[in-house]
Structure formats: structure tokens, C-alpha cells
């Protein structure tokens, strides 16, 4: 298997990075294009994109931003199907959480579909707990998870 290289990108995202993220999002989730991604991130503060590469090919990502003071929204992420079960998602999460702690964030928040058991399991293995639920516009149950980065919170 080829070596996996991890990179982080902070702040406004370059056009090339937006293209990579949109391509991964389309491949993994069947939706999202460059315009939708740019619109969703418009006005967001402290954006962090963590990507995994094999050679020059992006194979996974974790994308988030400051939700409000001390809160970071771990918004999207995923790994190409043929690269799964190599620890990529866990490493991307570890990198994101370490960056958030260094930036002074206290609480990470994420939302997942209740049927996405692999993502729910990964989040819980990395210290997230379920703090709420809601039903989205398509009437799917969504789980809200949080992780405290410091013992004081």
C-alpha cells in the first residue's frame, strides 16, 4: 500500500483546495459542488481543512470551522472507500482535535445521521458523546455530538 501523507490548511481555502474538497464530497456523499461548498463556508471563521493524500491524490478529509467562541464545528469528513480501514479517518480526527486544542477551542461539535454507524462509532471512540437529536428537512434523525477538549469544561 502507498504511503499516506497528511496536510492541514487554515483560513480562506484556495481554489485548488475547494476543488479537492468538492470532488471528495461528491464521491463520498453524492452531492456538493464548488459553489455549494464556497457558499457554506462564506463568512466562517477559523476554517481548518485536514486532508490525506496518496501521492498527489486526496483520499480523505476533515473540514470544520469556528461555530462560536470556544466551539469548533467538525462539519464534514470522509475517506475514499478503497482507502478505508487504514486508520485515515482516525488520524484526520486526531490532527483536527490537536489543532483545535492548540487554538484554544474547548468544545468540538458534530452532527451525523443516526444510520451512519461507522461515523458514530468513530466519533465515540474519539471522545464524543451524544448531546441531542433533531429531525432534518428530509425527516432523517440526526445526532448531535460534542467532545470537551479540556477537563475544565
C-alpha positions in Angstrom: 0.0 0.0 0.0 1.1 3.5 -0.8 2.2 5.9 1.9 -0.4 8.3 3.3 0.6 11.9 3.8 -1.5 14.3 5.9 -1.7 18.1 5.4 -3.6 20.9 7.1 -4.8 24.1 5.6 -6.0 27.1 7.6 -8.1 30.1 6.8 -9.6 31.0 3.5 -9.3 28.0 1.2 -7.6 28.1 -2.1 -9.4 27.3 -5.3 -7.4 24.1 -5.7 -8.3 23.0 -2.1 -12.0 23.8 -2.7 -11.8 21.6 -5.9 -10.3 18.7 -3.9 -12.9 19.0 -1.1 -15.8 19.3 -3.5 -14.6 16.3 -5.5 -14.2 14.2 -2.4 -17.6 15.3 -1.1 -19.3 14.4 -4.4 -17.6 11.0 -4.5 -18.4 10.2 -0.9 -21.8 11.8 -0.4 -23.1 12.2 -3.9 -23.6 15.9 -3.6 -21.9 19.2 -3.1 -20.1 21.2 -5.7 -17.6 24.0 -5.6 -20.3 26.7 -5.5 -22.2 25.0 -2.7 -19.0 24.5 -0.6 -17.9 28.1 -1.1 -21.4 29.3 -0.1 -21.5 27.1 3.0 -18.1 28.4 4.2 -18.8 32.0 3.4 -18.2 34.1 6.5 -16.9 31.2 8.6 -14.0 32.0 10.9 -11.0 29.8 11.7 -11.6 27.3 8.9 -9.5 24.1 9.1 -9.2 21.5 6.4 -7.2 18.3 7.1 -6.5 16.2 4.1 -4.9 12.8 3.5 -3.1 12.1 0.2 -1.7 9.1 -1.5 0.8 10.7 -3.9 -1.0 13.8 -5.3 -4.4 12.3 -4.9 -6.6 13.4 -2.0 -8.2 10.3 -0.4 -9.8 11.7 2.7 -10.7 14.9 4.5 -11.9 16.5 7.7 -13.3 20.0 7.4 -14.5 22.4 10.1 -14.7 25.9 11.4 -15.3 28.1 14.5 -19.0 27.8 15.3 -18.8 30.4 18.1 -16.3 31.4 20.8 -14.6 28.3 22.1 -16.7 26.0 19.9 -15.5 24.2 16.7 -17.9 22.6 14.3 -16.4 19.4 12.8 -18.6 19.8 9.8 -17.7 17.3 7.1 -15.3 14.4 6.6 -14.8 11.1 4.9 -12.4 8.7 3.3 -12.5 7.2 -0.2 -13.9 3.7 0.1 -10.9 1.9 -1.3 -8.7 3.6 1.4 -10.9 2.8 4.4 -9.7 0.6 7.3 -6.2 2.1 7.2 -6.8 4.5 10.2 -7.1 7.5 7.9 -10.3 8.9 9.5 -8.9 8.4 13.0 -5.7 10.2 12.0 -7.5 13.1 10.4 -9.7 13.4 13.5 -6.6 13.3 15.8 -4.9 16.1 13.7 -8.1 18.2 13.8 -8.5 17.8 17.6 -4.9 18.7 18.3 -5.2 21.8 16.2 -8.4 22.8 17.9 -6.9 22.4 21.4 -3.8 24.5 20.3 -6.2 27.2 19.0 -8.0 27.4 22.4 -11.2 25.7 21.4 -12.9 24.0 24.3 -15.7 22.1 22.7 -16.0 20.2 19.4 -19.4 19.7 17.9 -20.5 17.4 15.1 -23.7 16.1 13.6 -24.3 12.7 12.0 -27.1 10.6 10.6 -28.3 8.1 13.1 -27.9 5.4 10.5 -24.2 6.3 9.9 -22.9 3.7 12.4 -19.2 3.8 11.2 -19.1 7.6 11.7 -21.0 7.4 15.1 -18.6 4.7 16.3 -15.5 6.7 15.2 -16.7 9.8 16.9 -17.5 8.0 20.2 -14.1 6.2 20.1 -12.5 9.7 20.0 -14.4 11.0 23.0 -17.6 12.4 21.6 -20.9 11.9 23.4 -24.5 12.3 22.1 -26.0 15.6 23.5 -29.1 15.9 21.4 -31.1 14.9 18.3 -33.2 16.6 15.7 -35.1 15.7 12.5 -33.8 17.3 9.3 -35.9 18.6 6.4 -35.8 15.1 4.8 -37.2 13.7 8.1 -34.0 11.8 9.0 -33.0 11.6 12.6 -29.7 13.4 13.2 -27.5 13.0 16.3 -25.6 16.0 17.8 -22.3 15.0 19.4 -19.8 17.0 21.5 -16.4 16.5 22.8 -14.8 18.6 25.6 -11.1 19.3 24.9 -10.2 20.3 28.4 -11.2 18.8 31.7 -12.4 22.2 33.0 -15.4 22.2 30.6 
